[in-house]
């Protein structure tokens, strides 16, 4: 039986205005790469929950205005 160990990063997106954790995720990618992907999704207008959180944080909207329905 072959077992391959994979490093997994757990991360949180935190609203810098409130200190509130808005999203917790995991990735096997570098954290900087994953954050850049979230940011690009938000810039492209993708309507995922994480894209809305990132877009709201970077646009300076109040936390309640950027949550997914």
N, C-alpha and C positions, 0 to 999 in steps of 0.2 A: 504494500500500500504506500503510495507516494503522498506525502503531506507537504504542502507549500505554505510557508508563513507569509502573510501579507500584512504590511503595516497599514492600519486604518487610523485616520485622524477624525476625531470628533470636534466639532466647532460650533460656535454660537455667533449669530449676528445680533449685535447689541445696538440699540438706539442710543447714540452718543448724547442726545438731549435729555434722556430720562434715565439712562442706565438699564432700561428694561430689555430683557432677552426677548427678541422677536422671532427667532428661529434657531433650531438646533439641527445640525446635519452631520453626515459622515461621508468621508471620501477617501479614496486611495491616492488621489492626486495631491500635489503640493497645495497647501492652503491658499497661497497667493493665486495660483492658477484657478482654483475653484471659486474664489471670491471674484476674480476677473470675469469668469463665466456667468456668475449671478448678475454682475453689473451689466455685462453686455446684453443679457436677456432683458433686463429692465430697460435699457436704452432702446432696444428693438421693439419694445411695447408688448412683449409676451405677457400674457395674463396669468402666469403662475403665481401662487401665493408668495414665493420667495422673491420673484421679480417685483411684485407690488411692495413688499417690505423694503427691498433695496431702493426702489424708486422713491418711496416715501421718505426714507432716511436721507437720501442724497438731495431730495428736493426741499427738505426742511418742513414737510407737512407734519401736522400733529399725528401722533401714533394711531389714533382711531380712524384716521382718514385713508390709511393705506392697507387695510386688512382686506383679505379676500372675503367674498360673500359666502 
